[in-house]
Amino acid sequence: MLRPLVMILTLIAASASAPVSANATQRAYATQGQCGGRPMTTVRMAPGYCLGLVWQGTANDGPRMPRGLLALSGGDWLVTDLGGWQAGRGSVWRLSFAPDGSARWRRLAQGLSMPHTVARGPDGRVYVSEMNRILTLDPDAADPPATVRTVIGGLPDNRLHDNRHPLSSFVFDGDGALLVNVGAPSDRCVDDRGRPRTTASGACIDSAGTAQVRRHAYLGDGRWAEDSTVFASGLRNSIALVRHPSGTILQGENSVDLTTPDHPYDEINVLRRGGDYGWPYCVDLATPLPGWSAAQARCGQRDRPVALLPPHAAPLDLIYYDGAMFPELRGRLLMSWHGYRRTGGRIVAAETDDRGRPLTDIGGRYALYPRGSAPYPTGAPSVRGKVLTPGWDTVAGRQPRGSPVVMAVAADGAIWVTDDRSRAILRIARPTD
């Protein structure tokens, strides 16, 4: 799912310090009226919601590719900045606001390699994922760069080229353990002729050390074990991870890139320790991928997804809504669909049970295809819920197509979201009367 997007984002990053171009203008959000105290974009929303513009970059100040979000006390935010699809261009920024609401940026760390997730740990410290390590820093220190410290190093250095998945992300388990994504180094583990690249035992040569979520035990006082165990495997790209208070761990799977826009389906998986979720052998419920025979794939022995998502939706974030602004969403699973095909550019609120698992429908009545429809496989579960951003499409002179990445619930219950392709931070709130 990353290859066409990588080409686009690389061009954006390369031109980030140049004067504003016609393409940058086309990515600008027009505003009209107010959305809960912020300028309201023209994006058509579900009834009772609006999308406000917090900030959009047009000059050299602030992040080039905003990704992660973390609310700080007093109304400030931490924002991770991918910077580009090359090592050493990333940063961590602190966002504060002037009395008139305008953004003020302070860079806290730079020279990072594709930072993505930012979160508070069980010890209250701030942690950030880079491509090949997890680090900590103190955003309130007099000299934040001096506080940067590696917590877990030596993650696979998935240097980017076609089909690689270099970004790390993480979530804290209930006992403080770090569950860390290690993406697959290829799309489906086949050579240029479509033949499987296997070990002597017939397994994908990359499956032993990548395409998995690793578990690093918590040692206390901001320390984790460098050595890890495999928590779950067969996962192509686990950027989207979330833990429910009940202990359920969900993963949003960006499935492989085939030639058709209508297959294969992306997935929501409930991760269990020791589970194998099929990459690179199986997609959908139990379909062997091209290049792998049914005997090699053994799809019937793999863990099935709890729900299928539309093909190429590209879920990049999952969070449970717990704010006060939208009581109707409380407890729901919010998903950002970043994909570049017809199902991308959406934020979806899925209904859940008391353990945080998505409620599903068999037969596709709740398939949530915002741009047309395609049949789900027979017996396939689709999520139940609603699209909050049904009109986040390109409208010439008014708005770009959305590229939502990370979401965060603010103290007032508003939902903040980064848009990395348009270099913007937005806020879902109630329309201003």
C-alpha positions as CSV (number, residue, x, y, z in Angstrom):
1,M,0.0,0.0,0.0
2,L,3.0,2.3,0.5
3,R,4.6,2.3,-2.9
4,P,2.6,4.9,-4.8
5,L,2.3,7.0,-1.6
6,V,6.0,6.9,-1.0
7,M,6.6,8.4,-4.5
8,I,4.1,11.2,-3.7
9,L,5.4,11.9,-0.2
10,T,9.0,11.9,-1.3
11,L,8.2,14.7,-3.8
12,I,6.4,16.6,-1.1
13,A,9.4,16.3,1.3
14,A,11.9,17.2,-1.4
15,S,10.0,20.5,-2.1
16,A,9.2,21.3,1.5
17,S,11.7,24.2,1.8
18,A,10.9,25.6,-1.7
19,P,8.4,28.4,-2.3
20,V,4.8,27.5,-2.3
21,S,4.0,25.8,-5.6
22,A,0.8,25.3,-7.5
23,N,0.6,21.7,-6.1
24,A,0.9,23.0,-2.6
25,T,-1.9,25.5,-3.3
26,Q,-4.1,22.6,-4.5
27,R,-3.5,20.9,-1.1
28,A,-4.7,23.9,0.8
29,Y,-7.9,23.8,2.9
30,A,-10.3,26.7,2.3
31,T,-12.4,27.7,5.4
32,Q,-15.8,29.2,5.9
33,G,-17.4,30.0,9.3
34,Q,-16.4,28.4,12.6
35,C,-16.1,24.8,13.9
36,G,-15.9,24.9,17.7
37,G,-13.6,27.9,17.7
38,R,-11.5,27.0,14.7
39,P,-12.0,27.9,11.1
40,M,-14.3,25.4,9.5
41,T,-13.1,23.5,6.4
42,T,-15.5,22.8,3.5
43,V,-15.2,19.0,4.1
44,R,-18.7,17.5,4.2
45,M,-19.1,15.7,7.5
46,A,-21.7,13.4,9.1
47,P,-24.5,15.4,10.7
48,G,-23.5,16.9,14.0
49,Y,-19.8,17.1,13.2
50,C,-17.5,19.6,11.6
51,L,-13.8,19.6,10.6
52,G,-11.9,22.6,11.8
53,L,-8.4,23.7,10.6
54,V,-5.9,24.0,13.4
55,W,-2.8,24.6,11.2
56,Q,-1.6,24.1,7.7
57,G,2.0,24.6,6.8
58,T,3.0,26.8,3.9
59,A,6.5,27.9,4.9
60,N,9.5,26.6,6.7
61,D,8.1,26.6,10.2
62,G,6.6,23.5,11.7
63,P,6.5,19.8,10.6
64,R,6.8,18.8,6.9
65,M,4.9,15.5,7.4
66,P,3.0,15.6,10.7
67,R,2.2,12.1,11.9
68,G,1.9,11.4,15.7
69,L,0.0,13.5,18.3
70,L,0.2,13.7,22.0
71,A,-1.7,16.2,24.1
72,L,0.3,18.0,26.9
73,S,-1.1,19.8,29.9
74,G,-2.0,23.4,29.3
75,G,-3.2,22.9,25.7
76,D,0.2,22.2,24.0
77,W,0.8,19.2,21.8
78,L,3.7,17.1,20.7
79,V,3.8,16.3,17.0
80,T,6.1,13.8,15.3
81,D,7.3,14.8,11.9
82,L,8.4,12.1,9.4
83,G,10.2,14.8,7.4
84,G,10.4,12.5,4.4
85,W,11.0,8.9,3.4
86,Q,14.7,9.1,4.1
87,A,16.6,8.6,7.3
88,G,17.7,11.6,9.4
89,R,15.0,14.1,8.3
90,G,12.5,13.6,11.1
91,S,11.8,15.8,14.1
92,V,9.6,16.1,17.2
93,W,7.9,19.5,17.6
94,R,6.0,21.2,20.4
95,L,2.9,23.1,19.3
96,S,1.5,25.9,21.3
97,F,-0.8,28.7,20.5
98,A,-0.7,32.5,20.7
99,P,-3.7,34.4,22.2
100,D,-5.1,34.8,18.7
101,G,-5.0,31.1,18.1
102,S,-2.1,31.1,15.7
103,A,0.3,28.2,15.9
104,R,3.8,28.5,17.5
105,W,6.3,25.7,16.8
106,R,9.4,24.7,18.8
107,R,11.6,21.9,17.5
108,L,12.5,19.6,20.4
109,A,14.6,17.0,18.5
110,Q,15.8,16.6,14.9
111,G,17.9,14.4,12.7
112,L,15.5,11.4,13.5
113,S,14.7,8.6,11.1
114,M,11.0,8.5,10.4
115,P,9.5,9.1,13.8
116,H,5.9,8.1,14.1
117,T,4.3,7.1,17.4
118,V,4.5,9.4,20.4
119,A,2.9,8.3,23.7
120,R,3.2,8.4,27.5
121,G,4.6,5.4,29.2
122,P,3.6,3.7,32.5
123,D,6.1,5.9,34.2
124,G,4.6,9.2,32.8
125,R,7.6,9.8,30.5
126,V,7.2,10.6,26.8
127,Y,8.3,7.9,24.2
128,V,8.7,8.1,20.5
129,S,9.2,5.4,17.8
130,E,11.9,5.9,15.2
131,M,12.5,3.5,12.3
132,N,15.0,1.4,14.3
133,R,14.6,2.4,17.9
134,I,12.3,3.6,20.7
135,L,13.5,6.8,22.4
136,T,12.4,9.0,25.3
137,L,12.7,12.7,25.8
138,D,11.5,15.4,28.2
139,P,9.5,18.1,26.4
140,D,9.5,20.3,29.5
141,A,13.2,20.3,30.0
142,A,15.2,23.5,29.4
143,D,17.2,21.6,26.8
144,P,15.0,18.9,25.4
145,P,17.5,17.6,22.8
146,A,19.9,16.8,25.7
147,T,17.3,14.5,27.2
148,V,16.9,12.2,24.2
149,R,17.8,8.6,25.3
150,T,17.5,5.3,23.5
151,V,15.2,2.9,25.3
152,I,15.2,0.1,22.8
153,G,17.7,0.0,20.0
154,G,18.6,-2.4,17.2
155,L,15.2,-2.7,15.7
156,P,15.4,-3.9,12.0
157,D,16.7,-1.0,9.9
158,N,14.2,-1.4,7.1
159,R,15.9,1.0,4.7
160,L,13.2,2.1,2.4
161,H,12.7,1.0,-1.2
162,D,9.8,-0.5,-3.1
163,N,7.4,-2.3,-0.9
164,R,9.4,-2.0,2.4
165,H,7.6,-1.0,5.6
166,P,10.1,0.8,7.7
167,L,8.0,2.6,10.3
168,S,7.9,1.4,13.9
169,S,5.0,2.0,16.2
170,F,4.2,0.7,19.6
171,V,1.6,0.3,22.3
172,F,2.0,-0.3,26.1
173,D,0.4,-3.5,27.4
174,G,-1.3,-3.7,30.8
175,D,1.9,-4.8,32.6
176,G,3.9,-2.0,31.0
177,A,5.5,-4.2,28.3
178,L,6.2,-2.5,25.0
179,L,4.5,-4.2,22.0
180,V,6.5,-2.9,18.9
181,N,5.6,-3.2,15.3
182,V,8.3,-4.6,12.9
183,G,7.0,-4.3,9.4
184,A,7.6,-6.7,6.5
185,P,10.6,-6.0,4.3
186,S,8.7,-6.8,1.2
187,D,5.1,-6.9,-0.1
188,R,4.5,-10.6,-0.3
189,C,7.9,-12.4,-0.1
190,V,8.2,-13.3,-3.8
191,D,11.0,-12.7,-6.4
192,D,10.7,-10.7,-9.6
193,R,9.1,-13.6,-11.3
194,G,6.5,-14.1,-8.6
195,R,8.1,-17.2,-7.1
196,P,8.2,-17.6,-3.3
197,R,11.5,-16.7,-1.5
198,T,11.7,-19.5,0.9
199,T,14.0,-21.2,3.5
200,A,14.8,-24.9,3.3
201,S,11.7,-25.6,5.2
202,G,9.5,-23.8,2.7
203,A,8.7,-20.7,4.9
204,C,9.1,-17.1,3.7
205,I,12.8,-16.1,4.3
206,D,11.7,-12.9,6.0
207,S,9.1,-14.3,8.4
208,A,11.4,-15.3,11.2
209,G,12.5,-11.7,12.2
210,T,10.0,-9.3,10.6
211,A,6.3,-8.9,9.9
212,Q,5.5,-9.2,13.6
213,V,4.7,-7.5,16.8
214,R,7.5,-7.9,19.4
215,R,7.1,-7.8,23.1
216,H,9.8,-6.1,25.3
217,A,9.3,-6.8,29.0
218,Y,9.1,-3.7,31.3
219,L,11.9,-3.6,33.8
220,G,10.7,-0.5,35.7
221,D,11.8,3.1,35.9
222,G,11.7,3.8,32.2
223,R,13.7,0.6,31.2
224,W,12.6,-2.2,28.9
225,A,14.4,-5.4,28.0
226,E,16.4,-5.1,24.8
227,D,15.7,-8.8,24.0
228,S,12.2,-9.5,22.9
229,T,9.8,-12.3,22.2
230,V,7.4,-12.6,19.3
231,F,4.0,-11.6,20.5
232,A,2.2,-12.1,17.1
233,S,3.5,-12.9,13.6
234,G,2.2,-12.9,10.0
235,L,1.5,-9.2,10.1
236,R,2.6,-7.2,7.1
237,N,2.4,-3.7,8.6
238,S,1.1,-3.1,12.1
239,I,1.3,0.7,12.3
240,A,-2.2,0.8,13.8
241,L,-2.2,-0.8,17.3
242,V,-4.4,-0.1,20.2
243,R,-5.1,-1.6,23.6
244,H,-8.5,-1.6,25.2
245,P,-8.8,-1.3,29.0
246,S,-10.1,-4.9,29.1
247,G,-6.8,-6.0,27.7
248,T,-7.8,-6.6,24.1
249,I,-5.1,-5.7,21.6
250,L,-6.3,-4.7,18.1
251,Q,-4.2,-4.4,15.0
252,G,-5.1,-2.7,11.7
253,E,-3.5,-4.6,8.8
254,N,-2.5,-2.9,5.5
255,S,-2.8,-5.8,3.2
256,V,-0.7,-6.6,0.1
257,D,-0.7,-4.7,-3.2
258,L,-2.2,-6.6,-6.0
259,T,-3.2,-5.2,-9.4
260,T,-6.9,-4.9,-8.7
261,P,-8.3,-2.0,-6.6
262,D,-11.0,-4.4,-5.2
263,H,-8.8,-7.0,-3.6
264,P,-7.4,-8.0,-1.1
265,Y,-9.3,-6.6,1.9
266,D,-7.5,-4.8,4.7
267,E,-8.1,-6.3,8.2
268,I,-8.8,-5.7,11.9
269,N,-7.1,-8.4,13.9
270,V,-7.5,-9.3,17.6
271,L,-3.9,-10.1,18.6
272,R,-3.2,-13.0,20.9
273,R,0.2,-14.1,22.1
274,G,1.6,-16.6,19.7
275,G,-0.9,-15.9,17.0
276,D,0.0,-16.1,13.2
277,Y,-2.2,-13.9,11.0
278,G,-1.2,-15.1,7.6
279,W,1.4,-12.8,5.9
280,P,2.7,-13.5,3.3
281,Y,0.7,-16.6,2.6
282,C,-3.0,-15.7,3.1
283,V,-5.4,-12.8,2.7
284,D,-9.1,-12.2,3.4
285,L,-10.4,-15.1,5.5
286,A,-8.5,-18.0,4.0
287,T,-7.3,-17.1,0.4
288,P,-3.7,-18.1,-0.6
289,L,-1.8,-15.3,-2.2
290,P,-0.5,-15.6,-5.7
291,G,2.8,-17.3,-5.7
292,W,2.0,-19.5,-2.7
293,S,0.3,-22.8,-3.0
294,A,-2.5,-23.9,-0.7
295,A,-0.2,-26.5,0.8
296,Q,2.4,-23.8,1.5
297,A,-0.1,-21.3,2.8
298,R,-1.9,-23.5,5.2
299,C,-4.6,-20.8,5.5
300,G,-6.8,-22.9,7.7
301,Q,-4.2,-23.0,10.4
302,R,-3.8,-19.2,10.5
303,D,-5.7,-16.7,12.8
304,R,-8.5,-15.1,10.9
305,P,-9.3,-11.4,11.1
306,V,-12.1,-10.3,13.3
307,A,-13.3,-7.9,10.6
308,L,-12.4,-7.1,7.0
309,L,-12.1,-3.5,5.8
310,P,-12.4,-2.2,2.3
311,P,-9.4,-2.9,0.0
312,H,-6.7,-0.3,0.3
313,A,-8.4,1.6,3.1
314,A,-4.9,1.6,4.8
315,P,-5.8,1.9,8.5
316,L,-2.9,3.9,10.1
317,D,-4.4,4.5,13.5
318,L,-6.9,3.0,16.0
319,I,-8.1,4.7,19.1
320,Y,-11.0,4.3,21.5
321,Y,-13.0,7.4,22.0
322,D,-13.4,8.4,25.6
323,G,-14.2,12.1,25.4
324,A,-17.1,14.2,26.5
325,M,-17.9,16.2,23.3
326,F,-19.4,13.2,21.5
327,P,-21.3,10.9,23.9
328,E,-22.7,8.9,21.0
329,L,-19.1,7.9,20.2
330,R,-18.0,6.9,23.6
331,G,-16.4,3.5,23.6
332,R,-16.3,3.3,19.8
333,L,-13.2,2.4,17.9
334,L,-12.0,5.3,15.7
335,M,-10.1,4.3,12.6
336,S,-8.1,6.5,10.2
337,W,-8.2,5.3,6.6
338,H,-5.2,6.9,4.8
339,G,-5.4,4.9,1.6
340,Y,-4.9,6.4,-1.8
341,R,-7.7,4.5,-3.6
342,R,-11.5,5.1,-3.3
343,T,-11.8,4.0,0.3
344,G,-9.1,6.3,1.7
345,G,-9.5,9.7,3.3
346,R,-12.0,8.6,5.9
347,I,-12.3,8.5,9.7
348,V,-14.7,5.7,10.7
349,A,-16.3,5.1,14.1
350,A,-17.0,1.4,14.6
351,E,-19.3,-0.1,17.2
352,T,-17.6,-2.4,19.8
353,D,-18.5,-4.9,22.4
354,D,-17.5,-4.5,26.1
355,R,-14.0,-5.9,25.3
356,G,-13.4,-3.4,22.5
357,R,-13.8,-5.8,19.7
358,P,-15.6,-4.4,16.6
359,L,-19.2,-5.5,16.2
360,T,-19.6,-7.0,12.8
361,D,-22.2,-7.8,10.2
362,I,-22.1,-10.8,7.8
363,G,-22.9,-9.9,4.2
364,G,-21.6,-6.4,3.9
365,R,-24.6,-4.2,4.9
366,Y,-22.2,-2.2,7.0
367,A,-19.3,-2.5,4.5
368,L,-18.7,1.3,4.7
369,Y,-17.6,1.7,1.1
370,P,-17.7,5.5,0.7
371,R,-17.0,5.5,-3.1
372,G,-19.1,2.7,-4.5
373,S,-19.4,-0.9,-3.5
374,A,-17.8,-4.3,-4.1
375,P,-18.9,-7.6,-2.7
376,Y,-17.3,-9.0,0.4
377,P,-16.3,-12.6,0.4
378,T,-19.0,-15.0,1.4
379,G,-19.3,-15.1,5.1
380,A,-17.0,-12.2,5.6
381,P,-17.5,-9.9,8.7
382,S,-17.5,-6.2,8.0
383,V,-17.5,-3.5,10.8
384,R,-20.6,-1.8,12.0
385,G,-20.5,1.9,12.4
386,K,-20.5,5.2,10.5
387,V,-18.1,7.3,8.4
388,L,-17.5,10.7,10.2
389,T,-15.9,12.3,7.1
390,P,-17.9,11.1,4.1
391,G,-17.0,14.1,2.0
392,W,-13.2,14.3,2.5
393,D,-12.6,14.2,-1.3
394,T,-10.8,16.7,-3.6
395,V,-12.9,19.7,-4.4
396,A,-11.0,22.1,-6.7
397,G,-10.2,25.4,-5.1
398,R,-11.7,24.3,-1.8
399,Q,-10.1,21.2,-0.2
400,P,-7.7,18.4,-0.9
401,R,-8.5,14.7,-0.4
402,G,-7.9,13.7,3.2
403,S,-4.9,11.7,4.2
404,P,-5.6,11.1,7.9
405,V,-2.8,9.5,9.9
406,V,-3.0,9.7,13.7
407,M,-5.9,10.8,15.9
408,A,-6.0,12.0,19.5
409,V,-8.8,13.0,21.9
410,A,-8.2,16.5,23.4
411,A,-9.2,17.4,26.9
412,D,-12.5,18.9,25.7
413,G,-13.4,15.8,23.8
414,A,-12.6,17.1,20.3
415,I,-10.8,14.7,17.9
416,W,-7.5,16.0,16.5
417,V,-6.0,14.4,13.4
418,T,-2.9,14.8,11.3
419,D,-3.0,15.0,7.5
420,D,0.6,14.3,6.4
421,R,0.1,14.7,2.6
422,S,-1.5,18.2,3.0
423,R,0.8,19.1,5.9
424,A,-2.1,19.9,8.2
425,I,-3.6,19.4,11.6
426,L,-7.4,19.3,11.9
427,R,-10.0,19.0,14.6
428,I,-13.4,17.3,14.6
429,A,-15.8,19.2,16.8
430,R,-19.5,20.2,17.0
431,P,-20.6,22.9,14.5
432,T,-20.8,26.4,15.9
433,D,-24.4,27.6,16.1
